[in-house]
Amino acid sequence: MMAKFLFCLLLGLSVMFMLNSLRRREGVLQFPALFAGAFVFSIVPQLVNHVFYPGHLPLRVYQDLGVESGLLMCILCLVAGIAGYRGEPMAAGRLERTVPEIDVERLFWAGVVLCLVGIWGAAKLAALAGGWKEQFLEGGHYALEWSGAPVIWVYVAKLLPLGLILCLNSTLVRGCSWKWALTLLMMLYPLAVIVFLGRREMTFDLTLILLTSLWFHRRWAPPQWLSLSVMALGGMFIVLVPYYRSYVNETGNIKGAIAQVDVRAAIEAYATGERAEGMDNLIIGIPARQAYPSFFWGTGFWNKIVAYWVPGQIVGYGLKQRLMVEVGNEDDDVFSRYCGLTCQYGSYPTGPYSAFCEFWFPGCLLYFVMGRFYRGLWHLAENRQHLGAQLICVSCALLIPMAVVRSIQAAFATCLLPVGVLVSVLWLTRDRYPVLVSSELQ
């Protein structure tokens, strides 16, 4: 009974926060809608099986209130994130340095360079898979061993979306026909990834790049009914795309893949836990780590940075391992000792569980900090029309649901690339143009 009550509370709060944000035209682009929407369309549906059809996990998990503890942590994280965003933006005071006036022409060409480098990385990755045809139509992308060269080229290819952000925003500020044509040309590879590989992240990323850029520079946003419809379709896309992707890789037939997807069976599999391994990690992990205390105390963020950004094939895997902080038992060890199970290969820990691993239940406050950061960033981008903040807002929008669906450590480590690249681009242009004297930021 308590599990059902907490489930209904989580569902009600997440829907309320999402709909309240959608009351504003630009609300679909802001932190509350993206954050609460991740709970509505990803976390909550995967919890249905654990709440209403329990029994597939070891008995000890239910005796130790694993379902109730997981739901409680989700609620705490949801409320903490929204509370952090709802507060007044942090006062920035008077900027210590002047804000450079950015030459949008140079910004556009910087974007073109990043796009070309990203496409080069994508071409190298495709070559490792056997070629473009093998990568997109024959599943060659999934046959690669994800270490060494494939990992390097994946990170190089990630520069393409950042280049698109610079090209699109500078074109919206001061555009012409040839700039629009070049920008659209750079979008062909992301569109191919969406159509042929069914990449959910690329779909979400490209959509937010377009919508957020249009809002900042054209003050256009979809009407509320369309925003809600798109979010609902996005939730369906999350459920159905693995089946679509598998069929395309097997047959290369896109139209046939759309027709072959059994929507009802896919939704049932999603709700009954057949494709919800991340929720098993949440439900088992919280009571397991309380039975065998082993928390990270913030070191999980450092370890994720090392895992993402220290190339073992260059510096040596021994050095990379030594750079990581030993934090005690990993999930597989804790799960095995607790109930004899291990984590499903390729499954995500989920954001609430990753926050719990850091600081126990107070780990939910990490989402409060995240909400505060995005509140200040949106204030600079929207109210102060700060170009740098606008670019970072566009590039980091995908990280909001990632921090819920995957892990908060992964979102933090991932944000270092877009923030670092964009800050570097702005910094390199700072001295060549007249500066604007900063005013007091409220």
Residue, then its C-alpha position, 0 to 999 in steps of 0.5 A: m500500500m505504501a509503495k502505491f501511495l508513493f508511486c501516485l505521489l511521484l506521478g502526481l508531482s512530476v506531472m504537476f511540475m511539468l504542466n506548470s512549466l508548460r503554461r509558458r511558451e518557452g516552458v518546454l525549453q526550461f529546466p522544470a519541464l525537461f527535468a520533470g518530463a524525464f520522470v514522467f516519460s522514463i522513470v515512472p513507467q518503468l516503476v509500474n512493474h515493481v509497484f503493481y506486479p512485484g515478485h520478480l526480485p529476491l524476497r529480501v529486496y521487498q522485505d527491506l522496503g527496496v521499492e518504497s526506498g527507491l520511490l522515496m529517493c525519486i520523490l526527494c530528487l524531483v522536489a529538490g531539483i524543482a526547488g533549486y530552480r524555483g528560487e531567485p537566480m543567484a546574484a552575479g554582482r558586477l562582472e569583474r571583467t568586461v564582456p566581449e562583443i562577439d563577431v558573429e561572422r567569426l563565430f559562424w566559421a568557428g562552428v563550420v570548423l567544429c562541424l567539419v572536425g566532427i564529420w571527420g571523426a564520424a567518417k573515421l568511426a564509419a570506416l572502423a565499422g566497414g563503411w557508411k553502408e555497413q554502419f547505417l544499414e548493417g549494424g556495423h556500429y554495434a559490432l565494434e569493440w568500444s575501446g581504443a580508436p572507436v572511443i576516440w572517434v566518438y568523442v571527436a564526432k561529438l564536436l559536430p552538434l557544438g558546431l551546429i549550435l554555433c552555426l545556427n545561432s550566428t545565422l539566426v543573428r545575422g544570416c543569409s541564404w548561403k549560411w542557411a544552406l551550409t548549416l542545413l548541409m551540416m545537419l545531414y549526418p545527425l539526421a542520418v543517425i536519427v533515421f538509420l540508427g534510431r539514436r534517441e539522444m541525437t533526436f532529442d539534442l537536435t530538437l532542443i538545439l533548434l527550439t532553444s536557438l529559435w526562442f533566444h533569437r526569434r522569440w518563437a516557441p511551439p504552442q503549449w498543446l504542441s509542446l505537450s504532444v511532442m513530449a508525449l510522442g517523445g515518450m513513445f519514441i523512447v519505448l519504440v525506438p529499440y525495436y525500430r533500430s533492431y529491424v533496420n539493422e537486420t533488414g535495412n528497410i525503414k518503412g518496413a521497420i515502422a510497420q513491423v513495430d508492435v506498439r502494444a507489445a513494446i509498451e507492455a514490455y517497458a511497463t513490465g520491466e523487460r526493458a527496465e534494468g535501470m529500475d532494478n539497479l535502483i530498487i536493489g541498490i538502495p537497500a543493498r548499500q544500506a545493508y553494506p554501507s559503501f558510499f562515494w562521498g563525491t568521488g564518483f564525479w572525479n572517477k567519472i571524469v577520469a573514465y570519460w576524459v583520460p584516454g587509457q590508450i594514450v596515457g596507459y590503462g595502469l595510470k588511468q586506473r591509478l588516477m581513480v579514487e578507490v571508493g569501496n565495493e562496486d555495484d556488482d559486489v554489493f548486489s552479489r553479497y546482498c541478494g546474489l544478483t549483478c547489474q545488467y550489462g549496459s544498464y544505467p544506474t538512474g540518476p536517483y540511485s547515482a545520487f544515493c551512492e554519493f551521499w545516501f538520501p541527502g544526495c538528492l541535494l545534488y539536484f538542488v544545486m543543479g537546479r540553481f545552476y540552470r536557474g542562473l544560466w537561464h537568467l543570464a541567457e534570457n533576461r540579460q541576453h548573454l550570448g555565452a549563456q545562451l550557447i551553453c544553455v542550448s548545448c547543455a539542455l540534453l544533460i538535464p534528462m541525462a542526469v535523471v535517466r542515466s546518472i548525475q555523475a555522467a551528466f556532470a562529466t559530459c558537460l565538460l566538453p560543450v562548456g569547455v569548447l564554447v568557453s574556449v571559442l568565446w575566449l579566443t575572440r575576446d580581444r579582437y573586438p570592442v567590449l561592452v561594459s557590464s552592468e549590475l546583474q540582478 
